[in-house]
C-alpha cells in the first residue's frame, strides 16, 4: 500500500542492537529471502557481518523469518477475538489457542483476565468450530466479542519497520524481488507442502524446499515466485519490539463516524505508532495496534495525534501484558507487547 508516512519516524533506543541491526531487520522485511551477500551489498557491509548479526538477532531479538498466507488477498475470513476469562485461566486458554494453526497472534491483556486473539479460519467449518463450538463450551470463558476484519489499512505485507526509515528508496528498490506478472492469489492443494515448509522457515533453501515438496528446484523456484507475486503469501519477519526500545503495545478499539471511517483509517496508517489498523464489524469499527517506547508515549499518542483526528468518536485502549504467540509458536516467554506485525 503506497502511503505517505507521518513526518516523525520512530526512534531506535536499544542497549542490544544498533542501526545496522535495524537496517538488516528492515531489509529482511523488504525481502526476507535475500541472501546474506545481497543484503551486505545493499547495506555496504560484508556477508559475514550480515550473517553474524542475523544469528544474534535470532538469538537475542526473537527474529524469525516465515511465510504468511495473506487472508485478505485470498478472500479468507479474519477475526479479532476478545475473550474475557475467569481469573487465573487466561494463560491456559491463550496457550491452547496458540497451538491452533488458524491463530496468527495472541496476547494477554486487562490484568491477565482477557485474551486477544487473531484468527484466520480457512473455511466456514473451521470458523464455526471455534466461534460456535469450542469457545462457547469453555466454562472459563465468560464473554466473547468477535470482530470480523473488513479492510486492512496498514499491516500484513506492509510492516511497521518501514516507518523507521532506516533504508533509502534506492536500497529498498535494490532489495525487492524481481517483478513477475501478477497471477490470481490462490494456493492450490499441490502448493500446501511448499507453503507449509516456508511457514516453518521462510529462508529455507531451494534444496530444502525440493526435499519438502518432491518437486524439482526449478519448479519450486517458479511456484514460490508466483505465490509471492500474486500476494497469496508474503515473507514476514517476527521480532521483539522491546529489543528496539519499544516496550509498550496496546490494542486500540476505535469508533469513527461512518462517513469518516475510511479517512480515519488512512490517517492512522500514516502514524508511526501504528503497526496495524483495520476496519472491523462489531461494537467499534476500527481496530489498531499501537507500539510505543513507554506508557508516557502511549498517553501522548492517545491524547495527541489520535485524539486530534476529526471523526474519531470513541477510543478504548487495551495495553498488552504479555505476548503468547506472534507468527510462530511455541516461543520463548518474553515480556512486552505483541509483535509489531499484528498481521492480518
Phi, psi and omega per residue, in radians:
X1 nan 2.090 3.141
X2 -1.396 1.890 -3.081
X3 -2.352 2.282 3.054
X4 -1.269 2.181 -3.056
X5 -1.418 2.715 3.095
X6 -1.012 2.634 -3.010
X7 -1.101 -0.565 -3.050
X8 -1.673 1.942 3.138
X9 -1.428 2.643 3.044
X10 -1.057 2.693 -3.141
X11 -1.871 2.461 3.057
X12 -1.438 2.080 3.088
X13 -2.318 1.592 -3.028
X14 -2.396 2.421 3.035
X15 -1.518 -0.133 -3.037
X16 -1.917 -0.727 -3.011
X17 -2.068 2.665 -3.107
X18 -2.044 -2.972 -3.047
X19 -1.092 -0.625 3.116
X20 -1.126 -0.712 3.087
X21 -1.048 -0.748 3.120
X22 -1.092 -0.729 3.133
X23 -1.123 -0.645 3.088
X24 -1.132 -0.764 3.087
X25 -1.040 -0.790 -3.132
X26 -1.118 -0.689 3.125
X27 -1.127 -0.694 3.103
X28 -1.180 -0.551 3.082
X29 -1.148 -0.599 3.101
X30 -1.282 -0.771 -3.102
X31 -2.601 1.595 -3.056
X32 -1.179 -0.257 -3.131
X33 -1.819 0.104 3.115
X34 -1.094 2.435 3.140
X35 -1.199 2.796 3.099
X36 -1.062 -0.620 3.136
X37 -1.181 -0.674 3.101
X38 -1.182 -0.741 3.100
X39 -1.057 -0.796 -3.138
X40 -1.105 -0.701 3.140
X41 -1.088 -0.705 -3.141
X42 -1.263 -0.640 -3.071
X43 -1.557 -0.149 3.094
X44 1.381 0.520 3.076
X45 -2.324 2.986 -3.118
X46 -1.331 2.757 3.096
X47 -1.164 -0.505 3.078
X48 -1.137 -0.669 3.093
X49 -1.118 -0.757 3.128
X50 -1.092 -0.779 -3.127
X51 -1.074 -0.746 -3.139
X52 -1.135 -0.778 3.118
X53 -1.144 -0.662 3.135
X54 -1.067 -0.789 -3.133
X55 -1.107 -0.664 3.127
X56 -1.217 -0.665 3.081
X57 -1.084 -0.664 3.096
X58 -1.154 -0.760 -3.048
X59 -1.311 -0.650 -2.992
X60 -2.017 -0.245 -3.103
X61 -2.012 0.136 3.106
X62 1.207 0.368 -3.074
X63 -1.224 2.261 2.934
X64 -2.416 2.463 3.064
X65 -1.974 2.055 -3.046
X66 -2.464 2.727 3.032
X67 -1.446 2.539 3.116
X68 -2.259 2.322 3.025
X69 -1.293 2.250 3.135
X70 -1.509 1.686 -3.055
X71 -1.051 -0.629 -3.120
X72 -1.145 -0.773 3.136
X73 -1.209 -0.547 -3.133
X74 -1.447 -0.156 3.138
X75 1.370 0.405 3.136
X76 -1.590 2.633 3.057
X77 -1.108 2.568 3.002
X78 -2.378 2.456 -3.082
X79 -2.368 2.580 2.942
X80 -1.992 2.135 -3.076
X81 -1.885 2.395 2.994
X82 -2.032 1.985 -3.069
X83 -1.972 2.013 3.042
X84 -1.561 2.231 -2.959
X85 -2.119 2.754 2.984
X86 -1.068 2.417 3.132
X87 -0.890 2.485 3.114
X88 1.314 0.143 3.128
X89 -2.028 -0.230 -3.046
X90 -1.062 -0.692 -3.113
X91 -1.072 -0.758 -3.137
X92 -1.118 -0.740 3.125
X93 -1.147 -0.734 3.131
X94 -1.079 -0.740 3.126
X95 -1.135 -0.680 3.115
X96 -1.125 -0.740 3.111
X97 -1.139 -0.638 -3.086
X98 -1.110 -0.431 -3.132
X99 -1.384 -0.180 3.136
X100 -1.371 2.386 3.130
X101 -1.223 -0.273 -3.090
X102 -1.660 0.133 3.016
X103 -1.767 2.394 -3.051
X104 -1.760 -0.628 3.062
X105 -2.805 2.682 -3.044
X106 -2.541 2.449 3.107
X107 -2.475 2.704 3.012
X108 -1.701 2.455 -3.107
X109 -2.563 -3.118 3.046
X110 0.933 0.945 3.106
X111 1.176 0.318 3.118
X112 1.518 0.158 3.140
X113 -1.851 0.012 -3.133
X114 -2.201 2.388 3.031
X115 -1.934 2.202 3.043
X116 -1.880 2.177 -2.957
X117 -2.391 2.259 2.984
X118 -1.662 2.357 -3.126
X119 -2.394 2.506 -3.140
X120 -2.227 1.323 3.126
X121 -1.093 2.423 -3.081
X122 -1.564 -0.086 3.115
X123 -2.697 2.758 3.059
X124 -0.989 -0.571 3.127
X125 -1.128 -0.757 3.089
X126 -1.098 -0.730 3.124
X127 -1.062 -0.860 -3.098
X128 -1.155 -0.601 3.122
X129 -1.044 -0.684 -3.120
X130 -1.436 -0.900 -3.001
X131 -1.361 -0.584 -3.084
X132 -1.842 -0.229 -3.078
X133 -1.926 -1.414 -2.970
X134 -1.108 -0.862 -3.040
X135 -1.155 -0.808 3.124
X136 -1.097 -0.422 -3.135
X137 -1.568 0.049 3.127
X138 -1.546 1.937 -3.008
X139 -1.046 -0.544 -3.072
X140 -1.412 -0.100 3.035
X141 -1.612 1.983 -3.044
X142 -1.736 -0.269 3.092
X143 -2.703 2.428 3.104
X144 -2.180 2.182 2.987
X145 -2.059 2.088 -3.094
X146 -1.957 2.104 -3.137
X147 -1.949 1.979 3.073
X148 -1.361 2.343 -3.138
X149 -1.481 2.256 -3.004
X150 -1.879 -0.647 -3.059
X151 -2.734 2.173 -3.135
X152 -1.537 2.173 3.048
X153 -1.615 -0.636 3.120
X154 -2.698 2.546 -3.111
X155 2.178 -2.891 -3.109
X156 1.075 -2.223 -3.134
X157 -1.119 -0.390 3.087
X158 -1.559 1.788 -3.022
X159 -1.587 2.718 -3.104
X160 -1.098 -0.521 -3.085
X161 -1.052 -0.496 3.127
X162 -1.030 -0.423 -3.104
X163 -1.278 -0.228 3.034
X164 -1.288 -0.326 -3.136
X165 0.967 0.730 -3.119
X166 -1.412 -0.272 3.133
X167 -2.010 2.586 3.045
X168 -1.399 2.882 3.087
X169 -1.049 -0.671 3.132
X170 -1.141 -0.681 3.110
X171 -1.144 -0.720 3.115
X172 -1.099 -0.778 3.137
X173 -1.098 -0.631 -3.132
X174 -1.236 -0.412 -3.104
X175 -1.582 -0.438 -3.051
X176 -1.076 2.467 3.061
X177 -1.034 2.657 3.119
X178 -1.036 2.345 -3.115
X179 -1.139 2.553 3.080
X180 -2.295 2.704 3.071
X181 -0.990 2.256 -3.107
X182 -1.255 2.322 3.058
X183 -1.940 2.901 3.081
X184 -0.998 2.444 3.113
X185 -1.247 1.900 -3.065
X186 -2.694 2.424 3.012
X187 -2.004 1.916 -3.115
X188 -1.406 2.793 3.127
X189 -0.949 -0.638 -3.125
X190 -1.273 -0.198 3.089
X191 -1.459 -0.269 -2.991
X192 -1.001 -0.775 3.111
X193 -1.064 -0.656 3.119
X194 -1.149 -0.841 -3.127
X195 -1.127 -0.691 3.134
X196 -1.089 -0.705 3.112
X197 -1.128 -0.692 3.138
X198 -1.270 -0.511 3.068
X199 -1.173 -0.476 3.066
X200 -1.398 -0.667 -3.104
X201 -2.687 1.816 -3.104
X202 -1.216 -0.221 3.111
X203 -1.832 0.273 3.112
X204 -0.980 2.411 -3.105
X205 -1.261 2.849 3.107
X206 -1.056 -0.731 3.055
X207 -1.045 -0.657 3.104
X208 -1.157 -0.699 3.120
X209 -1.213 -0.584 3.073
X210 -1.090 -0.778 3.140
X211 -1.142 -0.621 -3.112
X212 -1.263 -0.463 -3.032
X213 -1.904 -0.384 -3.052
X214 1.318 0.195 3.114
X215 -1.813 2.826 -3.139
X216 -1.192 2.766 3.126
X217 -1.053 -0.703 -3.127
X218 -1.149 -0.674 3.119
X219 -1.179 -0.709 3.112
X220 -1.102 -0.766 -3.122
X221 -1.088 -0.777 3.141
X222 -1.107 -0.803 -3.075
X223 -1.213 -0.656 3.089
X224 -1.071 -0.798 3.119
X225 -1.066 -0.676 -3.135
X226 -1.196 -0.727 3.133
X227 -1.095 -0.715 3.132
X228 -1.238 -0.766 -3.116
X229 -1.092 -0.609 -3.127
X230 -1.337 -0.284 -3.081
X231 1.510 0.067 3.123
X232 -1.094 -0.650 3.045
X233 -2.323 2.792 2.954
X234 -2.432 2.692 3.133
X235 -1.620 2.069 -2.982
X236 -1.956 2.838 3.057
X237 -2.051 2.322 3.010
X238 -1.862 2.392 -3.118
X239 -2.777 2.983 -3.139
X240 -1.718 1.940 3.139
X241 -1.004 -0.529 -3.130
X242 -1.138 -0.438 3.095
X243 -1.206 -0.284 3.075
X244 -1.737 0.103 3.120
X245 1.632 0.133 -3.133
X246 -1.938 1.691 -2.919
X247 -1.755 -0.122 -3.077
X248 -2.109 2.266 3.049
X249 -2.253 2.674 -3.123
X250 -2.648 2.512 2.952
X251 -1.483 2.320 3.114
X252 -1.981 2.094 3.105
X253 -1.803 1.897 -2.933
X254 -2.021 2.339 3.007
X255 -1.889 2.107 3.093
X256 -2.005 2.658 3.034
X257 -1.025 2.393 -3.074
X258 -0.883 -0.715 -3.118
X259 -1.206 -0.353 -3.112
X260 -1.780 -0.006 -3.000
X261 -0.965 -0.909 -3.067
X262 -1.166 -0.714 -3.131
X263 -1.129 -0.722 3.124
X264 -1.156 -0.742 3.111
X265 -1.046 -0.751 3.113
X266 -1.131 -0.685 3.122
X267 -1.143 -0.750 3.116
X268 -1.058 -0.656 -3.130
X269 -1.054 -0.447 -3.133
X270 -1.500 -0.248 -3.087
X271 -1.277 2.335 -3.102
X272 -1.151 -0.400 -3.136
X273 -1.333 -0.282 -2.995
X274 -1.646 2.072 3.129
X275 -1.626 -0.370 -3.116
X276 -2.822 2.416 3.064
X277 -2.607 2.373 -3.103
X278 -2.534 2.602 2.987
X279 -1.360 2.498 -3.079
X280 -2.325 2.786 2.885
X281 -1.662 2.527 3.135
X282 2.370 -2.894 -3.103
X283 -1.031 -0.612 3.020
X284 -1.924 2.817 -3.119
X285 -2.000 0.118 3.009
X286 -2.472 2.436 2.998
X287 -2.227 2.311 -3.134
X288 -2.350 2.724 3.000
X289 -1.950 2.124 3.090
X290 -1.823 2.430 3.107
X291 -2.236 2.136 -3.085
X292 -2.366 2.962 -3.113
X293 -1.284 -0.512 -3.122
X294 -2.881 -3.140 -3.105
X295 -1.169 -0.558 3.106
X296 -1.124 -0.671 3.113
X297 -1.216 -0.624 3.082
X298 -1.108 -0.766 3.107
X299 -1.074 -0.755 -3.132
X300 -1.078 -0.625 3.118
X301 -1.242 -0.783 -3.114
X302 -1.103 -0.695 -3.081
X303 -1.542 -0.205 -3.100
X304 -1.897 -1.720 -3.049
X305 -0.987 -0.736 -3.139
X306 -1.248 -0.809 -3.115
X307 -1.104 -0.431 -3.104
X308 -1.497 -0.115 -3.097
X309 -1.224 2.133 3.100
X310 -1.197 2.305 -3.138
X311 1.830 -0.264 3.093
X312 -1.365 2.148 -3.074
X313 -1.818 -0.525 -3.078
X314 -2.739 2.497 3.095
X315 -2.379 2.265 2.963
X316 -2.033 2.131 3.127
X317 -1.815 2.238 3.125
X318 -2.095 1.686 -3.140
X319 -1.122 2.470 3.091
X320 -1.425 2.412 3.063
X321 -1.611 -0.756 -3.105
X322 -2.693 2.485 3.077
X323 -1.510 2.242 3.106
X324 -1.799 -0.726 3.134
X325 -2.539 2.370 3.001
X326 -1.839 -1.792 3.048
X327 -1.648 -0.411 -3.066
X328 -2.243 2.810 3.116
X329 -2.794 2.471 0.022
X330 -1.350 2.880 3.130
X331 -2.544 2.868 3.100
X332 -1.115 2.451 3.085
X333 -1.163 2.383 -3.045
X334 -2.658 2.336 3.078
X335 -1.294 2.738 3.027
X336 2.123 3.126 -3.069
X337 -1.283 2.800 3.062
X338 -1.157 2.988 -3.086
X339 -0.851 2.470 3.059
X340 -1.129 -0.161 3.016
X341 -1.755 1.439 3.017
X342 -1.395 1.249 -2.857
X343 -1.357 2.396 2.999
X344 -2.392 nan nan
